[in-house]
Amino acid sequence: MIHYVCKYTPVELFRGFKETCAVLEEMPENFEQSDQIAHANLCGFGKSVIQAVLEGKVEELVLVNCCDSMRRVYDIVKHTGKCRFLAMLDLPHDDRECEKLRFAGSLRRLKEEYEAYSGKIFDRAAFLNSFEKPGSEKEPYIGVLGVRVSGVLEHMIRENMRMKVENLTCTGGRKLAELPEEMEKAGEEALFLAYADVLLTQMPCFRMNRSAGRNALYLDPDLKGIIYHTIKFCDYYGFEYASVKKHIKVPLLKIETDFTSQSAGQLLTRIQAFSETIEGSESMDAGSGISEEAKKKMESGVYYVAGIDSGSTSTDVVILYQDVKIKATMIIPTGGGAMMSAEKSLELAVEKAGIQKDAIVRIVTTGYGRAYIDSGDDSITEITCHAKGAHYLNPNVRTVIDIGGQDIKAISIDEHGAVKNFLMNDKCAAGTGRFLEMMARTLGLSLQEMSTKGLEWKENIVISSMCTVFAESEVVSLVAQNKDVADIVHGLNVSVASKVGALAARLGKNQPGEYMMTGGVAQNQGIIKALEEKLGAKLYICKEAQLCGALGAALFAYEKCKGEEKARE
């Protein structure tokens, strides 16, 4: 098996040796082994290639010198001696005739290297027959653009999109024209020149000098949405994303990874929320149907629905009954497992409501722990649920800011409470509830005390670092300097507001309608005041702010039941 990392790799050449080829798309849990021999600033994909080699998953590898990272990877892998066959293909960054000639020479040298290594004879017929005819079927699709995605991430996207998905990244978008028929009898020099031509004239990589042809990717009328993937420290595709964002009119989701699987939960939330946004109610209708037993209970006209929001810090429950009225709510700390906390919170909410648990005919779950709760009939992302709950609480809200235990979300909604666009922070605790908990602990305050302590400040202290670890060190240093605790807390509030405000601003300036803050941090008066100053607008805050996700989930459960009632009429 020959592994490769770039769509300009001459896969057909190796098929002429009767060899199979596969994209190297490992997404390791960490870079424990590669970090021992690679530079700390090497990109995540480069480290993933080295990790796969060190773990013995790759024995034959063809790299392309498309960037400095791949040059470094080649040197490191060669030094390990772990690959039986290792080659670096010299790729020109243009498709002019002189570049094609040079590339044809590189292809021939690669052929000779593999002949010498394998002892196999190149089969011209097998090579010519390996060119796949591109399909001509046209249908609406979601395009995955940007830099290469791992197999894990691509599978996650395909599993959660009801629409067709096309991988158009730098490895998935490999589509070659067929070689001219006369190449069957052409000399080797002419054959490889023609091969170099079809390789270099495919849809250009963004690293090519003339990449304007890539516009066709995002101007295709069948394209209904874009998931744009970048890798940390890969500036090339970051630049293209900025350009794409300006010119498209279809929904766009940007996801950035370090090419490890550590942020899989957050990625799943983004992808599912994008699916719910782009495909509307159809994507949220995929849950289980209403059972016959539940339908019989509904016939009496007295029934209940529930929403469970399983978050990293708390598990929240809202029970609704007729006319969308709140019957009972419950908030408890999330314990050792999502399932256990969900069951406990639901039991307490049922007890508080004074009803029997079997009177609840439908349960919708949301939050990071939603996938681990067996009692739910349907699962919807917290982004969509917060939008739904915010609209119920205040129909004039158009921007929802949710500061949760481990992330920050800015959500733009329409007049019906549907998500128009959303942004989330990367996998970092900066500015989240966890950040505030740690800072409160460092200062010897409770969260309630910290909520109001910074309101009476005198000195404007700037907390320069938003990294939780570095900010804690900075706070410890300020305490040692005998700085007033109120001034330190105010500095923390402003730093959080700056991060959250920047996220909200990226949704678009001058958003119409009101702002609303949801999540547990909506109880922090100092954060609210600092954020209002940063946004230049008032935040709508209500007592149900922390319950917004569970409320939205319960509303979706209620709408499903009402839809069933209408269908019976």
C-alpha positions in Angstrom: 0.0 0.0 0.0 1.4 3.4 -1.1 0.2 6.3 1.0 0.2 9.9 -0.4 -0.8 13.3 0.9 -1.5 15.5 -2.2 -3.8 15.4 -5.2 -0.9 16.0 -7.5 0.6 12.6 -6.5 0.8 10.4 -9.7 -1.6 7.7 -8.4 -2.1 6.3 -11.9 1.7 5.8 -12.2 1.7 3.4 -9.3 -1.4 1.6 -10.6 0.9 0.9 -13.6 2.9 -1.2 -11.2 -0.3 -2.9 -10.0 0.0 -1.1 -6.6 -2.9 0.3 -4.6 -2.8 3.9 -3.3 -4.5 5.6 -0.4 -4.6 9.1 1.1 -2.8 9.2 4.4 -5.6 10.6 6.6 -4.7 9.5 10.1 -6.1 11.8 12.9 -4.2 10.7 16.0 -5.3 11.3 19.5 -2.1 13.2 20.2 1.4 13.8 18.8 3.3 12.0 21.7 5.8 10.3 19.4 6.2 12.9 16.7 6.7 15.7 19.2 9.8 14.0 20.4 11.6 14.4 17.0 9.7 17.2 15.2 9.8 21.0 15.8 7.1 22.3 18.1 5.7 24.7 15.5 5.4 22.1 12.7 1.7 22.0 11.5 -0.6 19.4 12.9 -0.9 17.5 9.6 2.8 17.2 9.3 3.0 15.8 12.8 0.2 13.3 12.0 2.2 12.0 9.0 5.3 11.5 11.2 3.1 9.9 14.0 1.6 7.4 11.5 5.1 6.4 10.3 6.4 6.0 13.8 3.4 3.9 14.7 4.2 1.6 11.8 1.0 2.4 9.9 2.9 3.6 6.8 5.8 1.7 5.0 5.6 3.3 1.5 5.1 7.0 1.3 5.1 9.6 -1.4 5.2 13.3 -0.4 4.9 16.4 -2.5 7.0 19.5 -1.7 3.9 21.7 -1.7 5.0 23.6 1.4 7.9 23.9 3.8 6.1 21.6 6.3 6.3 18.7 3.8 10.0 19.3 3.2 10.6 19.1 7.0 8.4 16.0 7.2 10.4 14.3 4.4 13.7 15.0 6.2 12.4 13.7 9.6 10.8 10.6 8.1 13.9 9.8 6.1 16.0 10.1 9.3 13.8 7.6 11.1 14.4 4.9 8.5 10.9 3.6 9.1 9.7 3.7 5.5 10.8 1.0 3.1 10.0 3.4 0.2 10.0 7.2 0.6 9.9 9.7 -2.2 9.5 13.5 -2.5 7.9 14.7 -5.7 9.1 18.1 -6.9 5.9 20.0 -7.8 6.0 23.2 -9.8 3.6 26.0 -8.7 2.5 26.8 -12.2 1.1 25.0 -15.3 3.1 26.8 -18.0 4.8 24.6 -20.7 8.3 24.9 -19.2 6.8 23.8 -15.8 5.1 20.8 -17.4 8.4 19.7 -18.9 10.1 19.9 -15.6 7.3 18.0 -13.8 7.3 15.3 -16.5 11.0 14.8 -15.7 10.1 14.5 -12.0 7.5 11.9 -12.8 9.8 9.8 -14.9 12.5 9.9 -12.1 9.8 8.7 -9.6 8.9 5.9 -11.9 12.6 4.8 -12.1 13.0 5.1 -8.4 10.0 2.7 -7.8 11.2 0.3 -10.5 14.6 0.1 -8.8 13.0 -0.3 -5.3 10.3 -2.8 -6.2 11.9 -4.7 -9.1 8.5 -4.5 -10.9 8.0 -3.6 -14.6 5.8 -0.6 -15.4 2.7 -1.8 -17.3 1.6 1.0 -19.7 -1.8 -0.6 -20.4 -2.6 -0.8 -16.6 -1.5 2.8 -16.3 -3.7 4.1 -19.2 -6.7 2.1 -17.9 -6.5 3.6 -14.4 -7.8 7.0 -15.4 -11.3 7.3 -14.0 -14.0 9.0 -16.0 -15.5 11.9 -14.0 -19.2 11.6 -13.2 -21.7 13.9 -14.9 -24.6 13.7 -12.4 -25.8 17.1 -11.1 -27.6 17.4 -7.8 -27.5 19.8 -4.8 -24.6 19.2 -2.5 -22.6 20.5 0.5 -19.0 21.2 -0.5 -16.1 20.5 1.9 -13.4 23.0 0.9 -10.0 24.1 2.2 -7.2 22.0 3.3 -7.3 18.2 3.6 -9.7 16.7 6.1 -9.1 13.4 8.0 -11.1 10.3 7.3 -12.7 10.7 10.8 -13.8 14.3 10.1 -15.1 13.5 6.6 -17.1 10.6 7.9 -18.5 12.8 10.7 -19.6 15.4 8.1 -21.2 12.8 5.8 -23.0 11.1 8.7 -24.6 14.3 9.8 -25.7 15.9 6.5 -28.8 14.7 4.8 -27.7 16.3 1.6 -25.0 14.9 -0.7 -21.4 15.9 0.4 -18.5 16.4 -1.9 -14.9 16.5 -0.6 -13.3 19.3 -2.6 -10.3 19.7 -0.4 -6.7 19.4 -1.5 -6.9 15.6 -1.4 -10.6 15.0 -2.1 -10.9 17.2 -5.2 -8.7 15.0 -7.4 -10.3 14.8 -10.8 -8.1 14.2 -13.9 -9.0 14.4 -17.6 -8.3 11.3 -19.6 -5.1 11.0 -21.6 -5.5 11.4 -25.4 -6.0 8.1 -27.2 -2.8 8.5 -29.2 -0.8 8.1 -25.9 -1.2 4.3 -26.2 1.6 4.3 -28.9 3.5 7.4 -27.9 7.0 7.4 -26.6 7.7 7.6 -22.9 8.8 11.2 -23.1 5.5 12.3 -24.8 3.5 10.0 -22.5 4.8 11.6 -19.3 4.5 15.1 -20.7 0.8 14.5 -21.4 0.5 13.0 -17.9 2.2 16.0 -16.3 -0.3 18.2 -18.3 -3.4 16.5 -16.9 -2.0 16.5 -13.3 -1.2 20.2 -13.4 -4.4 21.4 -15.2 -6.8 19.8 -12.7 -8.6 22.2 -10.3 -5.6 24.1 -8.9 -4.5 23.9 -5.3 -4.6 27.3 -3.5 -0.8 27.1 -3.3 -0.5 27.3 -7.1 0.5 30.7 -8.5 -2.6 30.9 -10.7 -5.4 29.7 -8.5 -8.2 31.9 -9.7 -9.8 28.9 -11.3 -10.8 27.8 -7.8 -13.7 30.3 -8.0 -15.6 27.6 -9.9 -15.7 25.6 -6.6 -17.8 28.1 -4.7 -19.8 29.6 -7.6 -21.3 26.3 -8.7 -25.2 26.7 -8.7 -25.6 23.2 -7.3 -23.5 24.1 -4.2 -25.9 24.7 -1.3 -23.5 25.2 1.6 -19.7 25.1 2.4 -17.8 23.6 5.2 -14.4 25.2 5.0 -11.6 23.4 6.9 -8.3 24.9 7.9 -5.4 23.5 10.0 -3.8 25.6 12.7 -0.8 27.5 11.3 -1.8 26.8 7.7 -2.1 30.4 6.5 -2.6 29.7 2.8 -6.1 28.3 3.2 -6.9 30.9 5.9 -6.4 33.6 3.2 -8.7 31.8 0.8 -11.4 31.5 3.4 -11.4 35.3 3.8 -11.8 35.6 0.1 -14.6 33.0 -0.1 -16.5 34.6 2.7 -16.7 37.8 0.8 -18.1 36.3 -2.5 -20.5 33.5 -1.6 -24.2 33.6 -0.9 -24.6 30.1 0.5 -24.3 29.2 4.2 -20.7 28.8 5.3 -19.2 27.0 8.3 -15.5 27.3 9.1 -13.8 24.7 11.2 -10.2 24.6 12.2 -8.4 21.6 13.7 -4.9 20.7 14.8 -5.4 17.3 13.0 -6.0 15.4 16.3 -9.3 13.9 17.4 -9.3 15.7 20.8 -11.9 18.3 19.7 -14.3 15.7 18.1 -17.2 16.7 20.5 -17.1 20.4 19.6 -16.6 19.6 15.9 -19.7 17.4 16.0 -21.8 20.2 17.6 -20.7 22.6 14.8 -21.4 20.2 12.0 -24.8 19.2 13.4 -25.8 22.8 14.0 -24.8 23.7 10.5 -26.9 20.8 9.2 -29.9 22.0 11.2 -29.3 25.6 9.9 -28.9 24.7 6.2 -31.6 22.0 6.0 -34.1 23.5 8.5 -36.9 21.5 10.0 -36.2 18.5 7.7 -32.9 17.8 9.5 -34.6 18.1 12.9 -37.4 15.7 12.0 -35.0 12.7 11.9 -35.6 11.7 15.5 -37.8 8.8 16.5 -41.5 9.1 15.8 -44.2 9.3 18.5 -45.1 5.9 19.9 -48.6 4.6 19.9 -48.6 4.7 23.7 -47.6 8.4 23.6 -50.4 9.1 21.1 -53.0 7.5 23.4 -51.8 9.8 26.2 -52.0 12.8 23.9 -55.7 12.0 23.1 -56.7 13.1 26.6 -55.3 16.6 25.8 -53.3 16.6 29.1 -49.7 15.7 28.4 -46.2 17.0 29.0 -42.9 17.3 27.1 -39.4 17.8 28.4 -36.1 19.2 27.3 -32.8 18.2 28.8 -29.7 20.3 28.3 -26.6 18.2 29.3 -23.8 20.7 29.7 -20.3 20.4 31.0 -21.1 22.3 34.2 -24.9 21.8 34.8 -27.7 19.6 33.6 -30.9 21.5 33.0 -34.5 20.3 32.5 -37.6 22.2 31.4 -41.1 20.5 31.4 -43.8 22.1 29.3 -47.5 21.5 29.1 -50.5 22.8 27.2 -50.2 26.2 25.5 -46.4 26.0 25.8 -46.4 26.9 29.5 -43.5 26.0 31.8 -44.6 23.4 34.3 -41.3 22.9 36.1 -37.6 23.5 35.8 -34.5 22.0 37.4 -30.8 22.8 37.4 -28.2 20.4 39.0 -24.5 20.1 38.7 -23.4 17.7 36.0 -21.8 14.8 37.8 -19.6 11.9 36.7 -21.8 11.0 33.7 -24.3 12.7 31.4 -26.8 9.8 31.6 -26.8 9.8 35.4 -27.1 13.6 35.7 -29.9 13.7 33.1 -32.0 11.0 34.9 -31.5 12.7 38.3 -32.4 16.2 37.0 -35.5 14.8 35.2 -36.6 12.9 38.3 -36.3 16.1 40.4 -38.2 18.2 37.8 -41.0 15.6 37.6 -41.3 15.6 41.4 -41.3 19.4 41.4 -44.1 19.4 38.7 -46.2 17.0 40.8 -46.7 14.6 37.9 -45.9 11.0 36.9 -42.8 10.5 34.7 -44.9 8.5 32.2 -47.0 11.6 31.6 -44.1 13.0 29.6 -44.8 11.9 26.0 -41.6 13.3 24.4 -38.1 14.2 25.5 -35.6 16.1 23.4 -32.0 16.3 24.5 -29.3 18.9 23.8 -25.9 19.9 25.0 -22.5 18.2 24.8 -23.8 15.2 26.7 -26.9 14.7 24.5 -25.4 11.7 22.6 -25.0 9.8 25.9 -28.6 10.1 27.1 -30.7 7.1 26.3 -34.0 8.5 27.5 -34.3 11.1 24.8 -36.6 10.7 21.7 -34.6 13.2 19.7 -31.4 15.1 19.9 -30.8 18.7 18.7 -27.7 20.8 19.1 -27.6 23.5 21.8 -27.0 26.2 19.2 -30.4 25.5 17.6 -32.1 25.0 21.0 -30.7 28.3 22.4 -32.0 30.1 19.4 -35.4 28.5 19.9 -35.5 29.2 23.6 -34.3 32.8 23.1 -37.1 33.5 20.6 -39.7 32.1 23.0 -38.5 34.4 25.8 -38.1 37.5 23.6 -39.2 37.5 20.0 -37.2 40.7 19.3 -33.9 39.0 20.0 -31.7 38.6 16.9 -28.3 37.8 18.5 -27.8 35.3 21.2 -24.6 35.2 23.2 -24.2 32.0 25.2 -21.3 31.7 27.6 -21.2 28.1 28.8 -18.9 26.0 31.0 -16.5 25.2 28.2 -17.3 27.3 25.2 -18.7 30.6 23.9 -21.3 30.9 21.1 -22.6 33.9 19.2 -25.8 33.0 17.3 -27.6 35.1 14.8 -31.3 34.3 14.5 -34.2 35.4 12.3 -37.7 36.6 13.2 -38.9 33.0 13.6 -36.1 31.9 16.0 -34.2 29.9 13.3 -30.4 30.1 13.2 -29.0 32.2 10.4 -25.4 31.9 11.4 -23.3 31.0 14.4 -19.7 31.2 15.7 -18.0 29.3 18.5 -14.6 29.7 20.2 -11.9 27.2 19.5 -11.1 24.4 22.0 -9.9 26.8 24.7 -11.3 27.7 28.1 -10.6 31.4 27.7 -13.6 33.5 28.6 -15.8 30.5 29.5 -17.5 29.6 32.8 -14.5 27.3 33.6 -12.2 30.4 33.2 -14.2 32.4 35.6 -14.4 29.5 38.1 -10.6 29.2 38.1 -10.1 33.0 38.5 -12.6 33.1 41.4 -10.8 30.2 43.1 -7.4 32.0 42.6 -8.8 35.1 44.2 -10.5 33.2 47.0 -14.0 34.3 45.9 -17.3 32.5 45.3 -18.8 33.0 41.8 -21.6 35.0 43.4 -19.0 37.3 45.1 -17.1 37.6 41.8 -20.2 38.6 40.0 -20.5 41.9 41.8 -16.9 42.5 43.1 -15.7 44.2 39.9 -18.5 46.7 39.7 -16.8 49.1 42.2 -13.4 49.3 40.6 -10.9 52.2 40.7 -7.8 51.3 38.8 -8.2 50.1 35.2 -6.0 46.9 35.3 -5.5 45.2 31.9 -5.3 41.4 31.9 -3.0 40.9 28.9 -3.4 37.1 28.5 -6.7 35.3 27.9 -5.1 31.9 28.2 -6.5 30.4 31.4 -3.1 29.2 32.6 -1.3 32.4 31.9 -4.1 34.6 33.1 -4.0 32.7 36.5 -0.3 33.5 36.7 -1.0 37.1 35.9 -3.7 37.3 38.6 -1.4 35.7 41.2 1.3 38.3 40.3 -1.3 41.2 40.7 -2.3 39.9 44.1 1.4 39.8 45.1 1.6 43.5 44.0 -1.3 44.3 46.5 -3.6 45.3 43.7 -7.2 45.7 44.9 -9.3 42.5 44.2 -12.2 44.6 42.7 -9.7 46.1 40.2 -8.4 42.6 39.3 -12.0 41.3 38.8 -12.9 44.3 36.6 -9.8 43.6 34.5 -11.0 40.0 34.1 -14.5 41.0 33.2 -13.2 43.4 30.5 -10.9 40.7 29.1 -13.8 38.2 28.8 -16.1 40.9 27.3 -13.4 41.7 24.7 -13.2 38.0 23.6 -17.0 37.5 23.5 -17.6 40.9 21.9 -15.1 40.1 19.1 -16.9 36.8 18.5 -20.3 38.6 18.2 -18.8 41.3 16.0 -17.7 38.6 13.5 -21.4 37.8 12.9 -21.6 41.2 11.3 -21.8 44.7 12.7 -25.0 46.6 13.2 -27.1 43.4 13.6 -30.8 44.3 13.8 -32.9 43.5 16.9 -31.9 42.9 20.5 -29.0 41.0 22.1 -29.7 38.3 24.6 -27.2 36.5 26.9 -27.9 32.9 27.9 -26.0 30.3 30.0 -24.9 30.4 33.6 -22.6 33.4 33.1 -25.6 35.5 32.4 -25.9 35.8 36.2 -22.6 37.6 36.4 -23.4 41.3 36.6 -19.8 42.4 36.1 -19.5 40.5 32.8 -22.9 41.8 31.6 -21.9 45.4 32.2 -18.5 45.0 30.5 -20.0 43.2 27.6 -22.8 45.9 27.1 -20.0 48.5 27.0 -18.1 46.5 24.4 -21.1 45.9 22.2 -22.6 49.4 22.7 -26.0 47.8 23.3 -28.1 46.5 26.1 -28.3 42.8 26.8 -31.7 41.2 27.4 -31.3 39.1 30.6 -34.1 37.0 32.1 -34.3 34.6 35.0 -34.6 31.7 32.6 -31.3 32.5 30.8 -29.5 29.4 32.1 -32.5 27.3 31.0 -32.6 28.6 27.5 -31.1 25.4 25.9 -33.4 23.0 27.8 -36.4 25.3 27.0 -35.6 25.2 23.3 -35.3 21.4 23.4 -38.7 21.2 25.1 -40.2 23.5 22.5 -39.0 21.2 19.7 -40.6 18.3 21.6 -43.9 20.2 21.9 -43.9 21.2 18.2 -43.4 17.5 17.2 -46.5 16.6 19.3 -48.6 19.4 17.9 -47.6 18.3 14.4 -48.8 14.8 15.3 -52.1 16.2 16.5 -52.7 18.2 13.3 -51.9 15.1 11.2 -54.7 13.2 13.0 -57.3 15.9 12.4 
